């Protein structure tokens, strides 16, 4: 009888441990990429006041896309701000490292 109870307790502990590890790994994966709002704020803070004055619409809705293929070996995203100067220069695109949350580049505007 005691052996049966011991086996049930051990099985329950193993299942609990596996579930805890899975939850921890998922939490780590989610923390690698910040929410889009954080990337938008980082990109917005990188703009000059003159650039901010040309942004069309609410910058808080700027598209955030994966840009890792442009930066081999890095996890990166791009944030695009449309401006009044898009027909002439194109949008402002800021590239951010997803891990360090630092600005790594900007797309050229012509």
Protein Blocks (a to p, Z undefined) as FASTA:
>chain_A
ZZmmmmmmmmmmmmmmmmmmmmmmmmmmmmmpccfklmmmmmmmmpcfklmmmpgcjfkl
gccddfklmmghiacdddddddfklmmnopadddddfklopafbdcddZZ
